[in-house]
């Protein structure tokens, strides 16, 4: 029973990564679209590309999780089911009676407008006699008749009825149609790092290395959501160059701009939220209560987002320590004017908590400026909380003695 469960789990995982492989191949084709082209996902084939000249490239995508001793994906073998099933699918498509392609004339007309590509993460190899033979056929060092003899030998080398049936679908094509099909057939193997290919395509659009991941995650996320909604609405996922440019160009433009990219960086929250100095300050002036978990979490998250983004910007060279120093000095100067106005003569008052909340209120209205760029309010709040956590600023009159 346990063994069966493991097999079922693995099968589900194989299907999932196979679908992801198809999707990211589709995304990479979108990233490389040229004017006048369109790309479809699971419409005419796993993926298809409509070229500006009116022809279509039909792509079958095959993924394996099996690896060799070196940890690389296994080879595409001579009798590989993925190879022959793909060829069979295309042969049946070419001779589709439902589409009235019952004679060589209509089949050749179809082939004039279609070409075929098998893409896989499986490895190319000299041991695949089919690949070796068709390469010689393509470069005309082997005749069509000699190639067909090789195919018949491959068929006779197996007792697998499914493989024999797939091969028969090729052999059953009219000779002229078969030769035309084989000259429109191509392979793209060793495509294992498909996500890296997508990121390379993004880099080739003049996106700085530090911002490639930002563009990738943004485009990937929106593309998945848009594709889901398109299918849910019973429409086909076919995207043109102009449509892709219109919907996704802003992510590339944003990455190319000199502006700071604010990232939603997930960082672990402190185990003791109320033990943070800036939270203690807020509790003591009755801005929040110790039991208000929603605000404790929200404010802590804003502080950590500010910290994490500052660290990333420094690492990427988007800002310098001098920029950070300038932000903190400016924030401290603004706080200082509010603090001194609230506590004239630096004397205690019965309404100290009210005065302290008013200082905080005014600070929360300010957009802090970093490297000549105004930060949004949520980030500015994070900066204020960070300064009051060290603490560099405070709200009560005796905050220095109380929290240092």
C-alpha positions as CSV (number, residue, x, y, z in Angstrom):
1,X,0.0,0.0,0.0
2,X,2.8,2.4,0.9
3,X,4.7,1.6,-2.3
4,X,1.6,2.4,-4.4
5,X,1.1,5.7,-2.6
6,X,4.7,6.7,-3.4
7,X,4.2,5.8,-7.1
8,X,1.0,7.8,-7.2
9,X,2.7,10.8,-5.6
10,X,5.6,10.6,-8.0
11,X,3.3,10.4,-11.0
12,X,1.4,13.5,-9.9
13,X,4.7,15.4,-9.4
14,X,5.9,14.3,-12.9
15,X,2.7,15.6,-14.5
16,X,3.0,18.9,-12.6
17,X,6.7,19.6,-13.6
18,X,5.8,18.5,-17.1
19,X,3.1,21.1,-17.3
20,X,5.5,23.7,-15.8
21,X,8.0,22.8,-18.4
22,X,5.4,23.5,-21.1
23,X,4.4,26.8,-19.5
24,X,7.9,28.1,-19.1
25,X,8.8,27.2,-22.7
26,X,5.7,29.2,-23.7
27,X,6.8,32.1,-21.6
28,X,10.3,32.0,-23.1
29,X,8.8,32.1,-26.6
30,X,6.7,35.2,-25.5
31,X,9.8,36.9,-24.3
32,X,11.4,36.4,-27.7
33,X,8.4,37.4,-29.9
34,X,9.0,39.5,-32.9
35,X,6.7,42.0,-34.5
36,X,3.8,40.2,-36.4
37,X,4.2,37.0,-34.4
38,X,1.8,35.3,-32.0
39,X,2.3,32.4,-29.5
40,X,-0.4,30.0,-28.4
41,X,-0.4,27.7,-25.4
42,X,-2.3,24.4,-25.7
43,X,-4.2,25.5,-28.8
44,X,-2.8,24.1,-32.0
45,X,-0.3,22.0,-30.0
46,X,1.5,22.2,-26.6
47,X,2.8,25.5,-27.9
48,X,2.6,27.0,-31.3
49,X,4.2,30.1,-32.9
50,X,2.4,32.0,-35.7
51,X,5.1,33.6,-37.8
52,X,4.7,36.9,-39.7
53,X,4.7,35.1,-43.0
54,X,1.5,33.2,-42.1
55,X,3.2,29.9,-41.3
56,X,2.9,28.0,-37.9
57,X,5.6,26.2,-35.9
58,X,3.9,23.4,-33.9
59,X,5.8,22.4,-30.7
60,X,5.5,19.2,-28.8
61,X,7.1,19.4,-25.3
62,X,8.4,16.4,-23.4
63,X,9.9,16.5,-19.9
64,X,11.5,13.8,-17.9
65,X,12.5,13.6,-14.2
66,X,14.7,10.6,-14.8
67,X,18.4,11.2,-14.6
68,X,21.5,9.3,-15.5
69,X,24.4,8.4,-13.2
70,X,25.8,11.9,-13.6
71,X,22.5,13.5,-12.4
72,X,21.7,14.8,-15.9
73,X,18.3,14.1,-17.7
74,X,18.3,10.8,-19.5
75,X,19.0,10.6,-23.3
76,X,16.3,10.7,-25.9
77,X,16.7,7.1,-27.1
78,X,16.0,5.6,-30.5
79,X,12.9,3.9,-29.3
80,X,11.8,6.6,-26.9
81,X,8.0,6.7,-26.6
82,X,8.1,10.5,-26.4
83,X,9.9,10.7,-29.7
84,X,7.6,8.4,-31.7
85,X,4.3,9.5,-30.1
86,X,5.1,13.1,-31.1
87,X,5.9,12.1,-34.7
88,X,2.8,10.0,-34.7
89,X,0.6,12.9,-33.5
90,X,1.9,15.1,-36.3
91,X,1.5,12.4,-39.0
92,X,-2.1,11.9,-37.9
93,X,-2.6,15.7,-37.9
94,X,-1.2,16.0,-41.4
95,X,-3.6,13.2,-42.7
96,X,-6.6,14.3,-40.6
97,X,-9.8,13.2,-42.4
98,X,-11.9,15.5,-40.2
99,X,-10.1,18.4,-41.7
100,X,-10.5,16.9,-45.2
101,X,-6.8,16.2,-45.6
102,X,-7.3,12.8,-47.3
103,X,-5.1,13.2,-50.3
104,X,-1.5,14.2,-50.9
105,X,-2.4,17.5,-52.4
106,X,-4.2,18.8,-49.3
107,X,-1.6,17.3,-47.0
108,X,1.2,19.0,-48.9
109,X,-0.8,22.3,-48.7
110,X,-0.9,21.9,-44.9
111,X,2.8,21.2,-44.7
112,X,3.6,24.4,-46.7
113,X,2.2,26.3,-43.8
114,X,3.4,24.2,-40.8
115,X,6.7,23.0,-39.4
116,X,7.2,20.8,-36.4
117,X,9.5,21.0,-33.3
118,X,10.1,18.4,-30.6
119,X,11.6,20.2,-27.5
120,X,12.7,18.3,-24.5
121,X,15.0,18.4,-21.5
122,X,16.1,14.9,-22.6
123,X,19.7,14.8,-23.8
124,X,20.8,14.6,-27.4
125,X,23.3,11.8,-28.1
126,X,25.1,10.0,-30.8
127,X,23.6,6.7,-29.8
128,X,20.2,7.7,-31.1
129,X,20.2,6.1,-34.6
130,X,17.0,7.9,-35.6
131,X,18.6,11.4,-34.9
132,X,21.8,10.3,-36.6
133,X,19.9,9.0,-39.7
134,X,17.6,12.0,-40.1
135,X,20.6,14.4,-39.7
136,X,22.2,12.7,-42.7
137,X,18.9,12.9,-44.6
138,X,18.7,16.6,-43.9
139,X,22.3,17.2,-45.2
140,X,21.6,15.0,-48.2
141,X,24.3,12.5,-47.4
142,X,21.5,9.9,-47.1
143,X,18.6,9.5,-49.5
144,X,15.0,9.5,-48.5
145,X,14.8,5.8,-49.4
146,X,17.8,5.0,-47.2
147,X,16.3,6.9,-44.3
148,X,13.0,5.0,-44.6
149,X,15.0,1.7,-44.6
150,X,16.6,2.9,-41.3
151,X,13.1,3.6,-39.9
152,X,11.9,0.1,-40.9
153,X,14.9,-1.4,-39.2
154,X,14.2,0.6,-36.0
155,X,10.6,-0.7,-36.1
156,X,11.8,-4.3,-36.5
157,X,14.1,-3.9,-33.5
158,X,11.3,-3.7,-31.0
159,X,8.4,-5.9,-30.0
160,X,6.6,-2.9,-28.4
161,X,3.3,-2.7,-30.2
162,X,2.7,1.0,-29.2
163,X,6.1,2.0,-30.7
164,X,5.5,0.0,-33.8
165,X,2.1,1.6,-34.2
166,X,3.6,5.1,-33.9
167,X,6.3,4.3,-36.5
168,X,3.6,2.9,-38.8
169,X,1.9,6.3,-38.8
170,X,5.0,7.8,-40.4
171,X,5.5,4.9,-42.8
172,X,1.8,5.1,-43.9
173,X,2.1,8.6,-45.2
174,X,2.4,9.1,-48.9
175,X,6.0,9.1,-49.9
176,X,6.0,12.7,-51.1
177,X,4.1,13.9,-48.0
178,X,6.4,11.9,-45.7
179,X,9.6,13.4,-47.2
180,X,8.1,16.9,-47.0
181,X,7.1,16.4,-43.4
182,X,10.6,15.1,-42.4
183,X,12.2,18.2,-43.9
184,X,9.9,20.4,-41.8
185,X,10.8,18.5,-38.6
186,X,13.4,19.7,-36.0
187,X,14.5,19.0,-32.5
188,X,15.5,21.2,-29.5
189,X,16.9,18.9,-26.9
190,X,18.9,19.5,-23.7
191,X,16.4,22.2,-22.6
192,X,16.7,21.4,-18.9
193,X,17.2,24.9,-17.4
194,X,14.0,26.4,-18.9
195,X,13.6,29.1,-16.2
196,X,17.2,30.1,-16.7
197,X,16.4,30.5,-20.5
198,X,13.6,32.8,-19.6
199,X,15.9,34.9,-17.4
200,X,18.5,35.0,-20.2
201,X,15.8,36.3,-22.5
202,X,14.9,39.0,-20.0
203,X,18.6,40.0,-19.7
204,X,18.8,40.3,-23.5
205,X,16.2,43.1,-23.3
206,X,18.8,45.3,-21.6
207,X,17.7,44.6,-18.0
208,X,20.4,44.9,-15.4
209,X,21.4,41.6,-13.7
210,X,20.2,42.8,-10.3
211,X,16.7,43.3,-11.7
212,X,16.2,40.2,-13.8
213,X,14.5,38.3,-11.1
214,X,12.1,41.1,-10.4
215,X,11.0,41.2,-14.0
216,X,10.8,37.4,-14.2
217,X,8.6,37.1,-11.1
218,X,6.3,40.0,-12.1
219,X,5.8,38.7,-15.6
220,X,5.5,35.1,-14.5
221,X,2.9,35.9,-11.9
222,X,0.7,38.0,-14.1
223,X,1.0,35.7,-17.1
224,X,-0.2,32.7,-15.0
225,X,-3.1,34.7,-13.6
226,X,-4.1,36.0,-17.1
227,X,-3.8,32.6,-18.7
228,X,-6.0,31.0,-16.0
229,X,-8.6,33.7,-16.4
230,X,-8.5,33.3,-20.2
231,X,-9.0,29.6,-20.0
232,X,-11.7,30.0,-17.4
233,X,-13.5,32.3,-19.8
234,X,-13.4,29.6,-22.4
235,X,-11.0,31.6,-24.6
236,X,-7.8,30.5,-26.2
237,X,-4.4,31.5,-24.8
238,X,-2.9,33.1,-27.9
239,X,-0.9,36.3,-27.4
240,X,0.5,38.6,-30.1
241,X,3.7,40.7,-30.0
242,X,1.6,43.8,-29.6
243,X,-0.6,42.4,-26.8
244,X,2.4,41.2,-24.8
245,X,4.1,44.5,-25.3
246,X,1.0,46.4,-24.1
247,X,0.4,44.2,-21.0
248,X,3.9,43.5,-19.8
249,X,6.1,46.3,-21.1
250,X,5.7,48.3,-17.8
251,X,7.7,45.7,-15.9
252,X,10.6,46.1,-18.2
253,X,10.4,49.9,-18.2
254,X,10.3,49.9,-14.5
255,X,13.3,47.7,-14.2
256,X,15.2,49.9,-16.7
257,X,14.4,53.1,-14.8
258,X,16.7,54.6,-12.3
259,X,14.0,54.3,-9.6
260,X,14.3,52.0,-6.6
261,X,12.4,48.8,-6.9
262,X,10.5,48.0,-3.7
263,X,10.4,44.3,-3.2
264,X,8.0,42.3,-1.0
265,X,10.7,40.5,0.8
266,X,9.6,37.8,3.3
267,X,11.6,37.9,6.5
268,X,10.8,36.0,9.7
269,X,9.0,38.1,12.4
270,X,10.6,38.3,15.9
271,X,9.2,35.6,18.2
272,X,8.4,38.4,20.8
273,X,6.7,41.1,18.8
274,X,5.9,43.2,21.8
275,X,9.5,43.0,23.0
276,X,10.7,45.2,20.2
277,X,11.7,48.7,21.3
278,X,9.7,50.5,18.8
279,X,6.6,48.4,19.7
280,X,7.2,49.2,23.4
281,X,7.2,52.9,22.5
282,X,3.9,52.6,20.7
283,X,2.3,50.6,23.5
284,X,3.5,53.2,26.1
285,X,1.8,56.1,24.3
286,X,-1.3,54.0,23.8
287,X,-1.0,54.0,20.0
288,X,-1.6,50.2,20.1
289,X,-2.2,47.6,22.8
290,X,0.1,44.7,23.7
291,X,-2.7,42.3,22.6
292,X,-3.4,43.9,19.2
293,X,-1.7,41.2,17.2
294,X,-2.9,42.5,13.8
295,X,-1.1,45.9,14.3
296,X,1.9,44.3,16.0
297,X,2.4,42.1,13.0
298,X,1.7,44.9,10.4
299,X,4.1,47.4,12.0
300,X,6.8,44.7,12.5
301,X,6.4,43.7,8.9
302,X,6.8,47.3,7.6
303,X,10.0,47.7,9.6
304,X,11.4,44.4,8.3
305,X,10.4,45.3,4.7
306,X,12.3,48.6,5.1
307,X,15.4,46.9,6.5
308,X,15.4,44.2,3.8
309,X,15.0,46.5,0.9
310,X,17.7,48.8,2.3
311,X,20.1,45.8,2.5
312,X,19.2,44.7,-1.1
313,X,19.6,48.2,-2.5
314,X,23.0,48.5,-0.9
315,X,24.0,45.0,-2.2
316,X,22.9,45.9,-5.7
317,X,24.6,49.2,-5.7
318,X,21.4,51.2,-6.1
319,X,22.2,53.3,-3.0
320,X,25.2,54.1,-0.8
321,X,25.6,54.4,2.9
322,X,25.7,58.1,2.4
323,X,22.2,57.9,1.0
324,X,21.0,56.1,4.1
325,X,22.8,58.6,6.4
326,X,21.0,61.4,4.6
327,X,17.6,59.8,5.0
328,X,18.1,59.2,8.7
329,X,19.4,62.8,9.3
330,X,16.5,64.2,7.4
331,X,14.0,62.1,9.3
332,X,15.6,63.0,12.6
333,X,15.5,66.7,11.8
334,X,11.8,66.5,11.0
335,X,11.2,64.5,14.2
336,X,13.2,67.0,16.2
337,X,11.1,70.0,15.1
338,X,7.9,68.1,16.0
339,X,9.3,67.0,19.3
340,X,10.6,70.4,20.4
341,X,7.3,72.0,19.4
342,X,5.3,69.4,21.4
343,X,7.5,69.8,24.6
344,X,8.3,73.5,24.9
345,X,11.0,74.0,27.6
346,X,11.4,70.2,27.7
347,X,9.0,70.0,30.7
348,X,6.7,67.1,31.5
349,X,3.0,67.5,31.1
350,X,-0.2,65.7,32.1
351,X,-1.1,65.2,28.5
352,X,2.2,63.6,27.5
353,X,0.7,60.6,25.8
354,X,-1.5,62.8,23.7
355,X,1.4,65.0,22.7
356,X,3.5,61.9,21.9
357,X,0.7,60.5,19.6
358,X,0.5,63.8,17.8
359,X,4.3,63.7,17.1
360,X,3.9,60.1,15.8
361,X,0.8,61.2,13.7
362,X,2.8,63.9,12.0
363,X,5.7,61.6,11.3
364,X,3.4,59.1,9.7
365,X,2.3,61.7,7.2
366,X,5.8,62.1,5.8
367,X,7.3,60.5,2.7
368,X,10.9,59.8,3.6
369,X,13.4,60.5,0.8
370,X,16.1,58.1,-0.2
371,X,18.7,58.8,-3.0
372,X,16.5,61.7,-4.2
373,X,13.4,59.5,-4.4
374,X,10.4,59.7,-2.2
375,X,9.5,56.4,-0.5
376,X,5.8,55.4,-0.3
377,X,4.1,55.8,3.0
378,X,4.4,52.1,4.1
379,X,8.1,52.2,3.5
380,X,8.4,55.5,5.3
381,X,6.6,54.1,8.2
382,X,9.0,51.2,8.2
383,X,11.9,53.7,8.3
384,X,10.3,55.5,11.3
385,X,9.8,52.3,13.2
386,X,13.4,51.3,12.5
387,X,14.7,54.6,13.8
388,X,12.5,54.4,16.9
389,X,13.7,50.8,17.5
390,X,17.4,51.6,17.9
391,X,16.2,54.1,19.3
392,X,17.3,57.2,17.5
393,X,13.9,58.9,18.0
394,X,11.1,58.6,20.5
395,X,7.7,59.9,21.4
396,X,7.6,60.4,25.2
397,X,9.7,63.2,26.8
398,X,12.0,60.8,28.6
399,X,12.3,58.3,25.7
400,X,16.2,58.2,25.8
401,X,16.3,57.2,29.5
402,X,13.4,54.9,29.1
403,X,14.4,52.8,26.1
404,X,18.2,53.0,25.9
